[in-house]
Structure formats: C-alpha cells, structure tokens
Amino acid sequence: MTARERLAEARLYLVCDARPRAFLDAALRGGADIVQLRDKTLDDDGLVAAARGFRAAADAHGALFILNDRPDLVAACAADGVHVGQDDGTPAAARALVGPDRIVGRSTHAPAQADAADADPDVDYLAVGPVHATPTKPGRPAAGLDYIAYAARTVGTPWFAIGGLDPVTLPVAVAHGARRAVVVRAITDAADPEAAAAALRAALEVPVGSAQP
C-alpha cells in the first residue's frame, strides 16, 4: 500500500514530541494511523535519532510517520512525509525537497487558507483548526466548529480536524462533519495511551452527523 493510499484510509493522527517506543506502540495499537514527530527542543541529530523509533513503530503497525516542519530532514529521518504550517515554507518548497512520492501536509486556520490548500497540487492533506484554543499553539485563536462545517462542505482533499480534541469535544466535531482528527494531549497526557487512542478512534467511527452537538 502506498503512503497516499494509507493516508486516504487514515482517521486518527497523533502529534507528539520524542517518545519511547512503548508509548508509540501503545498509541498505534489503540488506533492511531499516523504519528508525527514534532519536537522543537531537538537539534538535527536529535531529530534523526528520535525518528528511528517513530519509523520502526510505524512500520510495525502499518502506519504513516510524518516529520513536522523539516522537509530537509525527511530523507534522513526516513519519514513518509512532512507537515508545514502557514508560517513555514510553502508546500511547493517542501515538495521540491521531499520528492513526488512523499506526503506534504498543510495547516489551515480559515476558509481562504483551506481553499488555497485544497487547490494546491503539492498538498496531500490539510489540518483544519484549531477547533478549540490549545496550549500546543499558544496565541492561536480558535477557528471554531463553523470552520469544520465549512471544510466538510467544500474541501475535497483529505483533511483532519485539529485543536483541543478529546473524548468530549471530538464527538461534537464529528457532528459538524469531521471524519479525521489530529490529537496531541488526549493521548500524550493519558495514563493509558492505547485506551485513549481506542476511545478517540471509536468516536471517529460514528457516522458523520449522528453525534449530538
């Protein structure tokens, strides 16, 4: 299965800092389809070293491994692709570094950004949010549930709701049209990351629109 075929089927996307292999295995067993390494404290060598565990865990569970914001290190990290924010380089610049077969993801925070990313041939998936304000993105105002509903109506590229999603807030996002979600603290702060991932995955399996807002 190609990376893009796996992406098309992915529902739950975990973003985390460098973590032990046991944690990654637990989250992936629980239902995460994608794991992203995002660790601003590491230098280049540290990222490459941390990536080995992410790559091995992803391979063991048939998952995707994405690197945050460093298209120049994707090959060295053996990642399946890269995620770039609005303040990072352009998708075209990332594509030039990672090549045609790897995945490029793009953060979006407003309808105009979603429209641009959806129309961009270099973008394989969008992150849509933050649905709620989150300490992982200090100073970033919430885009709200209306933005989720907008993406559900208009975006054809695979997209993931992101921002403050947990077992309480995720069903509301699903009710507004989300089929995929990015989470951080809902798994990284959990005492049992496997059970946390399983609960989030179950929420995403509910048919769109059937949860109560």
N, C-alpha and C positions, 0 to 999 in steps of 0.2 A: 504494500500500500504506500503511495507517495505521501509526502508531507501535506500536500494540499487536500488529498483525499481524507487524511486523518483530521485535518482542520475542518473540513465540511461536516464531519460527524461529531466534533468536539462540543461539549456542553459546559464543562466546569474547568476553569483556568485559575491556577494558583500562582500568585506572585509572592516571592519571598527572598530574603537575604540568604547568605550562605548557611546551609543547614546540614546536619548529619544525614547520612544515607538512610538511617532508620526512619527519620521523620519523613523524608521524601517517599520512601516505600509505603509508609502508612497512608499518606495523603493520596497516593496513586491507587493503592488498593481500595481506598474508600470511594473513588470515582473521579478524581481529577484526570482530565485528558491532556492537559498542557501544564507545564511548570516553567515559570520564568525566573531566571536569576537576576535579581535587582539588588545590588549591594554597593552603595556609594562609598563605603569605607575601604574597599579593597583597591589596590593598585592593579596594574595589568597582570602581573604574575599571579597575584592573589585570585583574580577572576578566573584565569585559566586553570589554576589549581582547583578552585571550588567547582568549576564546570565539570570536572571529571566525574564527581559523584552525581551531578544532575544528569549527565549524559548516560551514565550506567543505569540509574534508576529509570529514566525514561525508556531506555531500551528494554529493560526487564519487564516493563508494563505496557509496552506498545504505545507509549505516549510521546508527545512532542516536547522538545526542550528549546526554549526561546531565551535569548540574551537581551537584556534591556540596554538600549541607547548606545551600543558599541558595535556598529556594523564592521568596524575594522578588526574586531576580535572574534567575530563569528566563526571563521575558519579555524583559528587556533583553539577555540572552545568546542569545536565540533558540534555547534548548535544547529538546529533546524531553521533558524531564522532570527530576526531581530525585531524589537518593538521600538518605535521612535515617537516621541511626544511632539506637541506643537512647537516647543521651544528647542527641539533637537534639529538635526539635519532633515532635509527633505526626503520623502520616500524615494525619489529618483536617485539621490546621492547614496542612500542606503542600498538600493538595488544595484547600483554600479559596483559596490563593494562586495555584496553577498552573492551576486550572480542571479541567473534566471530561475533556478530551481528551489532556492530557499524562500522562506516566508518573510514578508515585511508587514508588520502591523503598525497602526497609526492611532494615536489618541485623538479624540474629538470631544468638544465641550459645548457645541452649539450647532444648530441645524446647518448653517453655512459651511462649517467645517466637515460635518457628515456628508453633505452634498459633494464637497470637493474630494474627500477621500473615496467616496463611493464611485466617483467618475475617474479616479486615478488608476491607470493600468498597473502601477507599481505597488498598489496596496492590496494585500490579500485578506486582511480583516481590519475591523475598526473596534476600538474601545469607546463606548458611549457613556459619558457621565462627567463628573461624579453624580450619581443619583442622589446621594446624601453627602454632606461635608464629611471629610475624613482626615484624621491626623497624618495619614501617609502622604497627603498632598496639602500641606499647610498653606492657607491663603487662597486656595482654590474654591470658589463658591459652588454650591450645589447647582447642578443643571436641572435637577428635578425629574419627576415622573413624566411630565409632558414631553420631555426630550426622548425618553424611552418610547413613548407612544408615537412620536414623530418618526423615530428610526424604524419602528415596526411597520409603519405605513409606507415608508419611502425608500429605505436602504436595501439594496439587493445583495451587496457584498456581505459575507458573514460578519456579524457584529456581536459584541459582548457588552452587556451592561456592567458597570463598574462603579464602586464608590459606596462604602458603608453597607454592603450587602451581607446579611447574616440570616439565620433561620427565621427571624421575624420579618425582616424587610424584603427578603428575596421573593416570597410569595406575592407581595404587592407589585414588585417589578414584573413578575410573570403575568399578573393580571393585566398589566399595561402593555404586554406584548413581548417581553424579553423571553428568549429561548436559551440564551447562553449567558454566563456570568463570570466575571473576574472577581476573585476574593483574595484578601490578604489576612487580616486579623481573625476572621471567622475560622480559619484553620490554624494559623501560626500561634494564636493565643489559646487554642483548645487543649484541654488536658488529654483528650483522645483525638488526635488528628484524623485517624481513619473514620471514626464515628462521625466527626464533624463533616468530613467530606461526603460521607454517605448521606447525611441528612440534607446537605445542600443539593446533592445530585438528585435526591428524591423530589425536592421542591421543583427542580428544573424539569422533571419528567411529567409534572402535572400539565395537562393540555393548556395551551395559551388561552388566557382569558377566563379560566374556570376558577381561579383562586379569587377570594374575596378581597377587594381593595380596602 
